[in-house]
Amino acid sequence: MSRATAGATTPEMMAAEWLAARGLDPELAARMGWAGSKARDGSIWIAIPFIRGGTTKTTQYRRLDQKAFRFEKDSEAALWNADCLEDRTLDGEPLVLAEGALDGLALVQSGFPRTIAVPGWSDKNFAPDRYRPFLDNEEAIKRAHTIVVAQHNDDAGAAMLRGVANFFDECDVRYVAWPSGANDANDALLSGGAGAVANAIRAARPLDPPGGLITGFTDLPPRPRRKVWRLGDASLDRLMAFRSREVSLLTGTPSAGKTTFITFAAHRLVEANGIRIGLGLFETDPTEVERHLLLLSGVGPRAPASARSLALATLDRHYRLFHRIDEGEEVHGMAWLKRMIHKLAARDGCNLIVIDPWNEIEHQLERGETMATYANFALMRLRQWADRYDIHIVLLAHPKKMEPGRKPLGYDVADAAAFANKPGMGWTVHLEDDEVHGAHVSLTCWKVRNRYETGCRPGLIRLAFDERAMTYTALVPAPKRSAIAARVLAEEES
């Protein structure tokens, strides 16, 4: 036990001494309902109520002798100090959003009573759960117009900052640069007092200022590290990876199985990484997508109703379908696609979005604009959206008309060379038949922008397809360098 609690005799006294050792005001904490608590094993915790409308929605417990947190079992996600949002006397104060209740208390203590906290913001927590407190308090938060995110100086803090900015994109969202050596508001309070915290909050900078952002290298806004999602198969992972803030492209001749393969890949990504994926499979009936994913989950048409129900609940947790609704006069173009991506990424927590196929988007060219110029602009926009939302976008695109049997690569995609140049990664699914392997599917990787981070290289792997289970398995233990790979490298060098 720490020296701060060694002389105390009751949980309340021990909690008060622990808070004081961290520079936090025990009396303020007590007025906000914080109290010492003793667990069955004898450990001492601080009980932190999350109150809304005078009712405690949940209670968070923070252990004193080690960094451990827990919430009441089966309680709903909630904001700490949510009632400050309804206090209209604070309308002139900045709304400060902290990553945890301890930082929230430090901010209230430093003169910012209009402070809320959303704990547990981490990539380890499933994304949609952490947006629930925002959805429950959305209109009240938006009244602030300006939101100062008092993020931690770590990857989770940077992810929270961008997540808040994306969710509340109508508001002026600002970020904090803490004094040197401080990781968060509590650190700043402990090392520099309330004045240091106040100075950092008042100096908060816009994350997305109108017109663009000009910075030096040392004052760039915090950004989370790029994530790389893999399928969890050693053979396929040599050729395929999905890097956040990038766009990739999958092509292949008609009926080669592009949609079937990307659905298989989505299932493997969910299994290996626990992420949520948005599926825009515009040429595939939703019931067929459901059947496909259920088969990949091991649930066939004869499975018990209970197994099917459980599998569907899992699918609902990890997938979102978005559809074109061809009614009225709405154009399903880039503006519509941007709204869908915003909803999927910023509000539904999707990490990866599939657009299948690209030609189902209604492309509206300006007068005199060529398709090549338009495609270059559209892909640039998609890459900007992938960057903003920290997601990966997969495009499925058809090749131009080719002689029978020829395998299309990036420069063979219809309309523009941008489909070869812009993506971070590019693949081709192709049906083949030879004397050695018989009828099979080949997956060719013809583009890798970042070979170090993804661990991928151009190459080819031959796959057997099991239609009963909708799965692909490698016919060889590892991808082989082929004439296709040599052609890719020759094109890159030229």
Secondary structure, 3 states (H helix, E strand, C coil): CCHHHHCCCCHHHHHHHHHHHCCCCHHHHHHCCCEEEECCCCCEEEEEEEEECCEEEEEEEEECCCCCEEECCCCCCCCECHHHHHCHHHCCCCEEEECCHHHHHHHHHCCCCCEEECCCCCCCCCHHHHHHHHHHCHHHHHCCCEEEEECCCCHHHHHHHHHHHHHCCCCEEEECCCCCCCCCHHHHHHHHHHHHHHHHHHCCEECCCCCCCCCCCCCCCCCCCCCEECCCCHHHHCCCCEECCEEEEEECCCCCCHHHHHHHHHHHHHHHHCCCEEEEECCCCHHHHHHHHHHHCCCCCCCCHHHHHHHHHHHHHHEEECCCCCCCCCCCCHHHHHHHHHHHHHHCCCCEEEEECHHHCCCCCCCCCCHHHHHHHHHHHHHHHHHHHCCEEEEEECECCCCCCCCCCHHHECCCCHHHHCCCEEEEEEEEEECCCEEEEEEEEEEECCHHHHCCCCEEEEEEEECCCCEEEECCCCCECCHHHHHHHHHHHC
